[in-house]
Amino acid sequence: MESSAGYLPLREALCRLYSQRQTHVNPTQVQITSGCQHAMEHALRVVCRPGDNVAVPTPAFPGYLALLGQLNLNAVEIPMTPAGPDYESLKAVMHSGEIAALIINPVCHNPTGVTISDDYKRDIAQWANNLKIPVIEDDICATLNFSEAFPRPVISYDTDGWCMLVSSISKIVGDSERLGWCLPGRFRDAYMTQVAISQISGPYFRQKALANYLNGSRYASQLRNWRGQMKAFLNDASEYLSAELGSAIEITSPSGGYALWIRLPDYVDVTEVRRQAGEQGCDFLPGEVFSLAPRFKQYIRLVLIPPQDERYEKALKKLTGILKPLLTKAKPQPAAGSVTAAAAHQGGCQASWLVFAGGGVGVQLNILAHKNNHIAFLGADL
Ligand SMILES: Cc1ncc(COP(=O)(O)O)c(C=O)c1O
């Protein structure tokens, strides 16, 4: 199992880094994988069976939705709020007896950039342990947090091993190296056996190079520098877009990472914006790929990766050039008695994503029709 778990000095280096985040594991509790998506796939394979329901806050990284579709698992979408997944909805789903696992991306959530509070993280870990529901925590963006160098993960509050953590170097070194890991908690033996069968062993030279980098003197300062560049870039881009486009657009203020999650008014056709952007050599991910339902049709996710050079300056100019005429078009008046999508959105429509039958104790969860739904995997720039 030793070699298939991964290069020992790399697993030791990861344990040292997690101990800075109050997460104490030893190398025998770490599995090296081919990236975070691979680590997530095996976590789902270990804790779920085809047809199971998996709770996932949305908007969500589209790779989760693609995986759930491929593994024949049903996504139960929990609305994201500025404080994280809607607390009451998540609590109700965890207590519903209907889900096999929860996927959570608690620090610098992709795409909203939200980081949840430590109290909330503690609650999630407690629900996982009390209710015996595996929580799969995606920690990939945690090192990109602007305000806290060492944010605690949910797994740091785990008591009985019901939390698993998956992550990778894709956001700090690049996604072409395909190196990730999993802290599989109580599922260690099943997880490690499964990965051993699937990949036999990991790439020796890449693991060794990464171990040397993580143990070396430059890692911490480069990361600090990288975070500073990302923060400045997102701030500048956000200010530029707000100044150019005004209050018609809503931009989240991310706690870290490299993406802006932007809401365009209902009367703007995002497909048309993307078409015109494509003609000018720019692209963004449309909000619709972040959910299985058409909830985020008015959103776009812009990825801004340092260095903040003139390529980006030009691209942002092109985008505002496309949006300005569309935003100044007269806003259509809603017919009397009808409810606009925006009004429905603000009026608590988000919380109604989960359909409950009955009420009070023993509430029954009617899973929305996500069975057999599939979302195409969109490539590496997710
Ligand atoms: C939130 C999140 N999780 C997982 C992944 C997949 O990471 P990897 O390239 O390590 O497989 C990504 C990639 O962009 C991501 O944004």
The ligand as an SDF file (V2000), in Angstrom:
LIG
                    3D

 16 16  0  0  0  0  0  0  0  0999 V2000
  -13.4710   23.7730   -7.0510 C   0  0  0  0  0  0  0  0  0  0  0  0
  -12.6600   22.8360   -7.9110 C   0  0  0  0  0  0  0  0  0  0  0  0
  -12.5680   21.5450   -7.5570 N   0  0  0  0  0  0  0  0  0  0  0  0
  -11.8750   20.6800   -8.3010 C   0  0  0  0  0  0  0  0  0  0  0  0
  -11.2130   21.0600   -9.4520 C   0  0  0  0  0  0  0  0  0  0  0  0
  -10.4650   20.0440  -10.2460 C   0  0  0  0  0  0  0  0  0  0  0  0
   -9.0980   20.1420   -9.9350 O   0  0  0  0  0  0  0  0  0  0  0  0
   -7.9670   19.2460  -10.5820 P   0  0  0  0  0  0  0  0  0  0  0  0
   -7.4480   19.9660  -11.7690 O   0  0  0  0  0  0  0  0  0  0  0  0
   -6.9130   19.1160   -9.5260 O   0  0  0  0  0  0  0  0  0  0  0  0
   -8.5450   17.9290  -10.9150 O   0  0  0  0  0  0  0  0  0  0  0  0
  -11.2740   22.4080   -9.8580 C   0  0  0  0  0  0  0  0  0  0  0  0
  -10.5870   22.8280  -11.0750 C   0  0  0  0  0  0  0  0  0  0  0  0
  -10.6900   23.9160  -11.5590 O   0  0  0  0  0  0  0  0  0  0  0  0
  -12.0270   23.3130   -9.0730 C   0  0  0  0  0  0  0  0  0  0  0  0
  -12.1440   24.6150   -9.4070 O   0  0  0  0  0  0  0  0  0  0  0  0
  1  2  1  0
  2  3  1  0
  2 15  2  0
  3  4  2  0
  4  5  1  0
  5  6  1  0
  5 12  2  0
  6  7  1  0
  7  8  1  0
  8  9  2  0
  8 10  1  0
  8 11  1  0
 12 13  1  0
 12 15  1  0
 13 14  2  0
 15 16  1  0
M  END
$$$$
